[in-house]
Amino acid sequence: MPENLSKPKEILLVEDNEDDAEQLKRVLTQIGVSNPLRWLKDGAAAKSHLGSIQSQADAPAILLLDIKLPFFSGFEILRSIRGNPVFERTLRVVFSTIDDTATIKQAYVLGADSFLVKLVLVEDIREVITSSQGPWVLSESVASNDVV
């Protein structure tokens, strides 16, 4: 079996705030997501990394994307991958402290699959991940809706 089919696909977390990043990592662990996680701290690193991906097999399973980032905003990151078939199976979850209707609408227009308001709770992430079909790996207890 080719190596890229035998290992879980990566989750890409783009978040400049270390405390928020650590909280999201804890939430993913609590709900039983066992994919490898890559944490990028700004929009420039995210654009560079995403721009280097040439195939769906190398695209992240999940993109967890803050809106307010240094260098390039989450909106600009979404715009850069919108319509690119390489990322068509990537679950794009946007999160922010901004919760006004215009911000949320813009995220969806640019291709977000879900918008969560910080602080992101275990139940929020569990709902988004378990309700979407994708190449992420959940432990048996979470997949069967047990309480974590």
N, C-alpha and C positions, 0 to 999 in steps of 0.2 A: 504494500500500500504506500503511495507517495507520502512523504513526511508531513506536508501541509494538510493532508486529510486526517492524519492520525492524532494531531494535537489540537487542543481547543484554540479557537480564534481569540485574538487579543481584544481587550477592552481598552479604549483610549479615553483617558480622563484629561480634560483641558481645564485647569483651574489654577488661578494665581495665588489664592489664599491657602496656605498650608493647613490651617485648622479645618477649613471646609473640605479640602482634599482628604485629610485623614478621616473626617466624618463619613464621607462617601465610601472610602475604603472599608471602614467598619460596617457600614450598612450592607455592602456587597458580601462581606464575609458572613454577616448575620443571616442573610437570606440564602446562603449556600452557593453563591456564584463562585466557581473555581477557575474561571478563565484567567490567564495572565493579564496583568494590568500595567499599562504604560502611562505614567503621569507626566504631562507637559505643563509648564508653568506660564506660558504666554501664547498669544495668538501667532507670533512669528514662528515659533517652534512648531506649532500645530499646522500652520500652512505649509511649512517646509516638509514636515513628516508626511502629511496627507498628499502633498504634491509628488512625493517620491514613490507612492504606491501605484503600481501599474496593472494589477490584476485583482479581481474579486477575491481570489484565494488569500491575498495579502491584506485586504481591507479589514478594518476592525469589525468585530461582531457588533459592538455597541460603542457609540461616541457619546460620552457624557461631557457636555459643553457649557461652560459658563458664558454669559453674555458680555459682562464687563471684564475685559482682559487687556493687558498691556499690548501695544503695537497694532494688533488687529482684533476687532471685536468678534464675539461669537457669531454675530450676523454676517460679518465678512467671511468667516470660516464656512458657514452654511452656504453662502453665495458661491464660494469657490468650489464646492463639491456638488452643488445642485445640478441635476441632470446628467452627472457623470455616471455611466453604467457600472463603473468599478465599485461605487458606494451604494448601489441600489438596494442591497440586502443589509446594509448597516443600519441598525436602529439608532436614530438620532434623538437623544434626550437632552433638552436644553433646560438649564436651571439658572435662576437669578433671584436677587432680592427685589428686583423690579417686578411688580405684578399688575401693571396697568394694562388695559385692554389693547392698546396700540402695540406695545412691546410683544405681548403674547401673539397677537395676530401676525406681526411681522415675522416672528420665529416660524410660525406654521407656513406662511407664504414662502419662506425661504427653504422649506423642506424639513422642519422639525417634525418628528413623530409624536413627541410629547413635550410638555412644558411644565416644569415643577418649580415651585417657589421655595427658596431656601428658608429655613433649614429643612433639608430633605429628610423625611422620615423613612424608617424601614418599610412601612406599609406602602408608601408612595412608590418606591423603587420596586418592591415586590410586585405590585399591581402592574406596573409598566412592563416589567420583564416577563412575568408569567402570562400576561394577556397577549404577548406578541410572539409569533413563531420566529425562531432564529437559531443560529449556531452557537448559542452560549450553553454552558454546562451548569446545571443546577443539581444540588444534592437531591437524593430521593425524597427526603422529608419535606423540602420546600416544594418540589414538583407536585407532591400530593397534598399541598395546602396545609401541612401541619404548622402549628404556631412555633415560631423561633424565639 
